[in-house]
Amino acid sequence: MGDMRCVKMKNRWLRILVVVSVCASLASHVDAANLLVFFPLPARSHWFALRPLIAELSNRGHNITLVISEVEKDLPDNWEIIRVPVILPPTDGNRNAFQTQSAMVNGWVIYTFLSYMGSEMCEKYLQHEVFQNLIHTKGRKFDLLLMEFFMNECLIAYSHKFNVPVVALSSFGGFPMTTDIVGDPYMPSYVPDTMFEYTDQMTFWQRLKNALLVTYARCIYRHWYYPKLDKIVHKYFNDPTMPSVSTLLTNTSLVILQSHVSFSYPRPHVPNVIETGGMHIQQPQALPKDLKKLMDAAEDGIIFFSMGSAVKSSDFPEEKLQAFIGAFSRLKQLVLWKWENDTMPGKPPNVHLSKWFPQSDLLAHKNMRLFMSHGGLQSTLEATARGVPLIGMPVMAEQRYNVQRVVKHGYGIRLDLTNVTAQSVEWAVYEVLNNPKYREKAEQRSRLFWDRPESPVETAVHWTEYVLRHRGAPHLRSAALHLSWYQYLLLDVAALLLSGALLVLTIAVVAVRTLYRLITAKTSPPHEQKRKKTTKKE
């Protein structure tokens, strides 16, 4: 009897488990959705960082309509590709890396430039045939809009056109305005702006400058940039029901940031802000045979030198180029140099040139000892994931901020390109190669990078489908979005408390003074009291 009872209980629990499993499966199931994806900016590193999310959504059966710059190639045949010509406002294309470095230091100038550039680009986007066709289309239906928020915020108007929720993407940790749209806390006291090379432990003056810059950026976006976009949107959509751009932005369902605590500074997030830094980094793939043979034979180790896709090291001034060549010629390590030309005059025998390297896989090689980089986010994330120490040589944008984080975490050092010499390059290389702390710190950061409950792509896909399952997931929206700035900072409460404290203090002072007069009046001699009365009568 006891055995029969145990069997029945086991069967009952088995049925319960089956029911729970089926329910969980149904709850997590998402029918094939039609996704509209905007990536019109001709910035390959941005697309490279976020493409894995779109690819995995496609693998899960969702239909992808991708509006993308014509510079991007090798896109899947099962995606609907709508190509946009390269759209950029006029800029001075004659600056080399060293001129750009000195020009892009001022965060105030950068935010002003980005807001101007964004409004100019939005005007060019919406007047183009591709976007006009989407404006005037009648029969198309979409379930979700995914777009990178970077100088194209006006395109969020299509969320109103197609009545769909929005997933905002950022190819880096985002500006303050990026997460402001969902009420995410961005405290300048310990969250440094990407335009500063500050850490999360700032001095008083750094906190002051950081707070002023963040406030300036928010003001110029809210009070100039977004109203400018409103005029552009209403000009081309001709829809009297179209809400303002700022209103549409605050209806964003999810923000996906390319950051992670293994590399970024820790900061709080509301539930609909997700960090998925390193989505493009997978387990290393096999290297080309000739390259693998070369690297396997490098018993003294390998140094990889690359300035990314935006800066050409072949354009370095001659004296700077000779500084690197001179320093590398005295090393016993093999130097792999991403070089954009066919030849290099005076190339040392230990230097191997190529116009392209499989960077992420290359950094995973057992003989890799050092990565000399411009400090771009994707490159720095790859070095972090592979546990390779860095020498950062920042040029523009947030690269100084990225390199500063590497220095703070202890797995790299920084060189300034503007005053680089053969001696400084040689010193930096020997310092990183001969001091084991850099390798140890790099390996520690690598362990932190990989120690996640699921891959970054799986996290991004889960929350994107979560938004689809729950019709925009409005329950994730923070109440901070409905507060004015003084309510959010509790300044009205502080004012009330201060007023109350002042009132109590005033009453106390009046009471003390009155009591003092009464006491002194009673204790005064009779002739003194008579004199006071006479004085009052007079």
C-alpha positions in Angstrom: 0.0 0.0 0.0 2.8 2.4 0.9 4.5 1.7 -2.4 1.3 2.3 -4.4 0.8 5.5 -2.5 4.3 6.7 -3.4 3.8 5.7 -7.1 0.5 7.8 -7.2 2.2 10.8 -5.6 5.1 10.6 -8.1 2.6 10.4 -11.0 0.7 13.4 -9.6 3.9 15.4 -9.3 5.0 14.3 -12.8 1.6 15.6 -14.2 2.1 18.9 -12.3 5.6 19.3 -13.7 4.4 18.6 -17.2 1.6 21.2 -16.9 4.0 23.8 -15.5 6.5 23.1 -18.2 3.8 23.5 -20.9 2.5 26.7 -19.4 6.0 28.1 -19.1 6.7 27.2 -22.7 3.4 28.8 -23.9 4.1 31.9 -21.8 7.6 32.4 -23.3 6.5 31.7 -26.9 6.4 34.5 -29.4 4.8 34.2 -32.8 6.8 35.3 -35.7 6.8 39.1 -35.6 7.4 41.8 -38.3 10.3 43.9 -37.1 11.3 47.2 -38.6 14.9 48.0 -37.9 16.6 51.4 -38.6 20.4 51.6 -39.0 20.9 54.4 -41.6 24.1 55.8 -40.0 27.1 54.8 -42.0 29.1 53.7 -38.9 30.3 50.1 -39.3 31.4 49.6 -35.7 27.9 50.6 -34.5 26.2 48.0 -36.8 28.9 45.4 -36.0 28.1 45.7 -32.3 24.4 45.3 -32.6 24.0 43.0 -35.6 24.1 39.8 -33.5 20.8 40.8 -31.9 19.0 41.3 -35.2 20.6 38.1 -36.6 19.3 36.0 -33.6 15.8 37.5 -33.8 15.8 36.4 -37.4 17.0 32.9 -36.4 14.0 32.7 -34.1 11.7 33.2 -37.0 11.0 36.9 -36.9 10.7 38.8 -40.2 13.3 41.5 -40.5 12.9 44.7 -42.6 16.2 46.5 -42.3 16.7 50.1 -43.4 20.5 50.4 -43.5 23.3 52.4 -45.0 24.5 51.2 -48.4 28.1 50.7 -47.0 27.0 47.6 -45.2 27.4 44.4 -47.2 27.0 40.6 -46.7 23.4 40.8 -45.3 21.2 37.7 -45.2 19.0 36.9 -48.2 15.9 36.3 -46.0 15.9 39.9 -44.7 14.1 42.6 -46.5 16.9 45.1 -47.1 16.2 48.8 -47.8 19.4 50.6 -48.6 20.0 54.2 -47.8 22.8 56.2 -49.4 25.5 57.6 -47.2 23.9 60.6 -45.4 26.1 62.9 -43.5 26.1 66.7 -43.1 29.2 68.5 -44.5 32.3 68.0 -42.4 36.0 68.7 -42.8 37.3 65.4 -44.1 40.9 66.6 -44.2 41.7 66.2 -40.5 44.1 63.5 -39.6 44.0 61.6 -36.3 46.2 64.1 -34.4 44.1 67.1 -35.4 40.9 65.2 -34.6 42.2 64.3 -31.2 42.8 67.9 -30.2 39.5 69.1 -31.6 37.3 66.5 -30.0 38.3 67.1 -26.4 35.6 69.6 -25.4 32.4 67.8 -24.4 30.4 71.1 -24.6 31.4 71.4 -28.2 30.6 67.7 -28.9 27.1 67.8 -27.5 26.4 71.0 -29.5 27.8 69.4 -32.6 25.8 66.2 -32.2 22.5 68.1 -31.7 23.2 70.2 -34.8 24.4 67.1 -36.8 21.4 65.1 -35.7 18.9 67.7 -36.9 20.7 68.1 -40.2 20.7 64.3 -40.7 17.1 63.9 -39.8 16.1 66.5 -42.4 18.1 64.5 -45.0 16.6 61.2 -43.9 12.9 62.2 -44.0 13.2 63.9 -47.4 14.8 60.8 -48.9 12.7 58.5 -51.1 13.2 55.5 -48.8 11.7 57.2 -45.7 9.1 59.0 -47.8 7.8 55.6 -49.0 7.5 54.4 -45.4 5.6 57.5 -44.5 3.1 57.1 -47.3 2.7 53.3 -47.2 -0.8 52.1 -46.4 -0.8 48.4 -46.2 2.3 47.6 -44.2 2.1 46.4 -40.7 4.9 46.0 -38.1 5.0 44.7 -34.6 8.1 46.4 -33.2 10.6 49.1 -34.1 14.2 48.7 -33.2 16.6 51.6 -33.8 19.9 53.0 -32.5 19.4 56.3 -30.8 22.3 58.3 -32.3 21.7 61.4 -34.4 18.4 59.9 -35.8 15.9 60.3 -32.9 13.4 61.8 -35.3 12.8 58.3 -36.8 10.9 57.4 -33.7 8.0 59.1 -35.4 7.5 55.8 -37.3 6.4 54.2 -34.0 3.4 56.5 -34.2 2.9 55.8 -37.9 2.8 52.0 -37.4 1.5 52.1 -33.8 4.3 49.9 -32.5 6.5 49.8 -29.3 10.1 50.8 -29.6 13.4 49.1 -28.5 16.2 51.7 -28.4 19.7 50.4 -29.0 23.0 52.0 -28.1 26.3 50.8 -29.5 28.0 52.1 -26.3 27.0 52.9 -22.7 24.8 55.7 -23.9 24.6 59.5 -23.3 22.6 60.8 -20.3 19.7 61.5 -22.7 19.7 57.9 -24.0 18.4 56.5 -20.7 16.6 59.6 -19.6 13.8 58.6 -22.0 12.9 55.7 -19.6 13.5 57.6 -16.4 16.8 55.8 -15.7 18.8 57.4 -12.8 22.0 59.1 -14.1 23.7 60.7 -11.2 26.7 62.9 -12.2 28.1 62.5 -8.7 29.4 59.0 -9.5 28.5 58.3 -13.2 31.1 60.1 -15.3 30.0 61.4 -18.7 31.6 59.7 -21.7 33.1 63.0 -22.8 35.3 63.2 -19.7 38.1 60.9 -18.9 36.9 60.7 -15.3 36.4 57.6 -13.1 33.5 56.9 -10.8 35.5 58.4 -8.0 35.7 62.1 -8.9 37.1 65.0 -7.0 34.9 68.0 -6.1 35.8 69.9 -9.2 35.4 66.9 -11.4 31.9 66.3 -10.0 31.1 70.0 -10.6 32.3 69.9 -14.2 30.6 66.6 -14.8 27.3 67.8 -13.4 27.5 71.0 -15.4 28.2 69.1 -18.7 25.4 66.6 -18.1 23.0 69.5 -17.3 24.0 71.3 -20.4 23.6 68.2 -22.6 20.1 67.6 -21.2 19.1 71.2 -21.7 20.3 71.5 -25.3 18.6 68.3 -26.2 15.3 69.0 -24.4 15.0 72.7 -25.3 16.6 72.9 -28.7 17.3 69.6 -30.3 13.9 67.8 -29.7 11.8 70.9 -30.6 13.9 71.2 -33.8 13.1 67.6 -34.6 9.4 68.3 -34.0 9.4 70.9 -36.8 11.1 68.4 -39.1 8.8 65.6 -38.3 5.6 67.6 -38.7 7.0 69.0 -42.0 7.3 65.5 -43.6 4.7 63.4 -41.9 1.9 66.0 -42.1 0.0 64.2 -39.4 -1.9 66.4 -36.9 -2.1 63.6 -34.4 1.7 63.1 -34.3 2.9 63.6 -30.7 6.1 65.5 -30.0 9.4 63.7 -30.3 10.1 64.0 -26.6 6.7 62.4 -25.9 7.4 59.5 -28.3 10.8 59.0 -26.8 9.4 58.6 -23.3 7.1 55.9 -24.7 10.2 53.7 -25.4 9.7 50.2 -24.1 13.2 49.0 -23.7 16.8 50.4 -23.9 19.6 48.0 -24.7 23.1 49.3 -23.8 26.5 47.9 -25.0 28.0 48.0 -21.6 28.8 45.6 -18.8 30.1 45.8 -15.2 33.3 43.9 -16.2 34.3 47.0 -18.2 31.9 49.8 -17.2 31.5 51.4 -13.8 28.5 50.0 -11.8 25.4 52.1 -11.8 21.7 51.5 -11.1 19.1 50.9 -13.9 15.3 50.7 -14.1 14.0 47.3 -15.2 13.7 48.3 -18.9 17.4 49.2 -19.3 19.5 46.2 -20.1 23.2 45.9 -20.4 24.5 43.5 -23.0 28.0 44.6 -23.7 30.0 42.3 -26.0 27.1 40.8 -28.0 29.5 40.5 -31.0 32.0 38.5 -29.1 31.7 34.7 -29.4 33.9 31.8 -28.6 37.1 32.1 -30.9 36.9 30.7 -34.4 39.8 29.1 -36.3 42.3 31.5 -37.7 43.4 31.5 -41.4 46.1 28.8 -41.8 48.9 31.2 -42.8 48.1 33.5 -40.0 47.9 30.7 -37.4 51.2 29.3 -38.6 52.8 32.7 -38.2 51.4 33.2 -34.7 52.1 29.7 -33.5 55.8 30.2 -34.3 56.0 33.5 -32.3 57.6 32.0 -29.2 58.5 35.4 -27.8 54.9 36.5 -28.0 52.7 38.8 -30.2 51.8 42.4 -30.1 48.7 43.5 -32.1 48.6 47.1 -33.3 45.3 48.5 -34.7 43.7 51.9 -34.8 40.3 50.6 -35.8 38.3 51.4 -38.9 37.9 55.2 -38.4 41.6 56.1 -38.1 44.3 55.0 -40.6 47.7 54.6 -39.1 49.1 55.0 -42.6 48.0 58.7 -42.3 50.1 59.3 -39.2 52.6 62.2 -39.6 56.1 60.9 -40.6 57.7 61.6 -37.2 55.0 59.7 -35.4 55.1 56.8 -37.8 58.9 56.6 -37.4 58.4 56.6 -33.6 56.4 53.3 -33.8 58.7 51.8 -36.4 61.8 52.6 -34.4 60.3 51.2 -31.2 59.0 48.0 -32.9 62.3 47.3 -34.6 64.0 46.9 -31.2 61.5 44.3 -29.9 61.9 40.6 -30.1 58.1 40.0 -30.3 56.2 39.6 -33.5 54.1 42.8 -34.3 50.9 42.4 -36.3 50.0 45.8 -37.7 46.7 46.7 -39.3 48.1 48.8 -42.1 45.9 50.3 -44.9 48.6 50.6 -47.6 50.3 47.9 -49.7 53.8 48.7 -48.5 55.5 50.4 -45.5 58.9 52.0 -46.1 61.4 50.9 -43.5 59.3 48.1 -42.2 61.2 46.1 -39.5 61.5 42.3 -40.2 59.5 41.4 -37.0 56.5 43.5 -38.3 53.7 41.7 -40.3 51.3 44.0 -42.2 47.7 43.3 -43.2 44.7 45.5 -44.2 42.4 43.3 -42.1 42.8 40.9 -39.2 40.1 38.7 -37.5 40.6 40.8 -34.4 38.5 39.1 -31.8 39.8 35.6 -32.8 43.3 37.0 -33.1 43.3 38.3 -29.5 42.3 34.8 -28.2 45.6 33.2 -29.5 47.8 31.7 -26.8 50.8 33.8 -27.8 49.0 37.2 -27.7 50.7 39.4 -25.2 49.6 43.0 -25.9 47.0 44.9 -27.8 47.9 48.5 -28.9 44.5 50.2 -29.7 42.8 53.5 -30.2 40.4 52.6 -27.4 37.2 52.1 -29.3 34.6 50.4 -27.3 34.3 47.2 -29.4 38.1 46.7 -29.5 38.4 47.3 -25.8 35.5 44.9 -25.0 37.3 42.3 -27.1 40.5 42.8 -25.3 38.6 42.5 -22.0 36.9 39.3 -23.1 40.2 37.7 -24.2 42.2 38.8 -21.1 44.7 40.8 -23.1 46.5 43.9 -21.6 46.1 47.2 -23.5 48.0 50.3 -24.5 45.4 52.8 -25.3 46.0 55.7 -27.7 42.6 57.5 -27.8 41.8 59.7 -30.8 38.2 60.9 -30.5 34.7 60.6 -29.1 34.5 58.3 -26.0 37.9 56.7 -26.5 39.6 58.7 -23.8 36.8 57.6 -21.4 37.3 53.9 -22.4 41.0 54.0 -22.0 40.7 55.7 -18.6 38.5 52.8 -17.5 41.2 50.3 -18.6 43.8 52.3 -16.6 41.5 52.5 -13.6 40.9 48.7 -13.7 44.6 48.1 -13.9 45.0 46.2 -17.2 46.5 48.8 -19.4 48.2 52.2 -19.7 47.6 55.2 -21.9 49.8 56.9 -24.5 49.1 60.4 -26.0 49.5 60.4 -29.8 50.2 64.1 -29.9 53.5 63.7 -28.1 54.4 60.0 -28.8 58.1 59.2 -29.3 60.0 56.0 -29.9 61.2 56.1 -26.3 57.6 56.5 -24.9 56.3 53.6 -27.1 59.2 51.4 -26.0 58.7 52.2 -22.4 55.0 51.5 -22.5 55.5 48.2 -24.3 58.2 47.0 -21.8 56.1 48.2 -18.8 53.1 46.1 -19.8 55.0 43.1 -21.0 57.4 42.9 -18.0 55.0 43.8 -15.2 52.8 40.7 -14.5 50.0 42.8 -12.8 48.7 43.9 -16.2 48.2 40.4 -17.4 46.7 39.3 -14.0 44.2 42.2 -14.0 43.3 41.5 -17.7 42.6 37.9 -16.9 40.5 38.9 -13.9 38.4 41.2 -16.1 38.0 38.4 -18.6 36.5 36.1 -16.0 34.1 38.8 -15.0 33.1 39.3 -18.6 32.2 35.7 -19.2 30.6 35.0 -15.8 26.9 35.7 -16.8 23.8 33.5 -16.5 23.3 33.7 -20.3 25.1 35.2 -23.3 24.6 38.9 -24.0 22.7 38.0 -27.2 20.3 35.7 -25.3 19.7 38.5 -22.8 19.0 41.1 -25.5 16.7 38.6 -27.4 14.8 37.6 -24.3 13.9 41.2 -23.3 13.1 42.2 -26.9 10.6 39.3 -27.2 9.4 40.2 -23.7 8.3 43.6 -25.1 6.6 41.8 -28.0 4.8 39.3 -25.6 3.6 42.0 -23.3 2.5 44.6 -25.9 5.2 47.1 -25.1 5.6 46.1 -21.5 4.1 49.3 -20.0 4.4 47.8 -16.5 8.1 48.4 -16.7 7.8 52.1 -17.1 9.2 54.1 -14.3 7.0 56.7 -12.5 9.9 59.1 -12.8 8.7 59.9 -16.3 5.7 61.6 -14.9 7.6 63.8 -12.5 8.9 67.3 -13.2 12.6 67.8 -12.5 12.1 69.5 -9.1 9.7 66.7 -8.0 12.2 64.0 -9.2 15.0 65.7 -7.1 12.5 66.2 -4.2 13.3 69.9 -4.2 9.6 70.6 -3.4 9.8 68.3 -0.4 13.2 69.9 0.6 11.6 73.4 0.2 8.7 72.4 2.5 11.0 70.9 5.1 13.3 73.9 5.0 10.3 76.3 5.3 9.1 74.2 8.2 12.5 74.3 9.9 12.7 78.1 9.3 9.2 78.6 10.8 10.0 76.5 13.9 13.3 78.4 14.3 11.5 81.8 13.9 8.9 80.8 16.5 11.6 79.6 18.8 13.6 82.8 18.5 10.5 85.0 19.1 9.5 82.8 22.1 13.0 83.0 23.6 13.1 86.8 23.1 9.6 87.2 24.7 10.5 85.0 27.6 13.7 86.9 28.1 11.9 90.2 28.2 9.4 88.9 30.8 12.1 87.5 33.0 14.2 90.6 32.9 11.2 92.8 33.6 10.3 90.9 36.7 13.8 90.8 38.1 14.6 94.5 37.5 14.8 96.8 40.6 11.7 99.1 41.3 13.4 102.3 40.3 14.6 100.6 37.0 11.0 99.5 36.2 9.7 103.0 37.0 12.3 104.5 34.7 11.3 102.1 31.9 7.6 103.0 32.3 8.5 106.7 32.2 10.5 106.2 29.1 7.6 104.4 27.4 5.2 107.2 28.3 7.5 109.8 26.8 
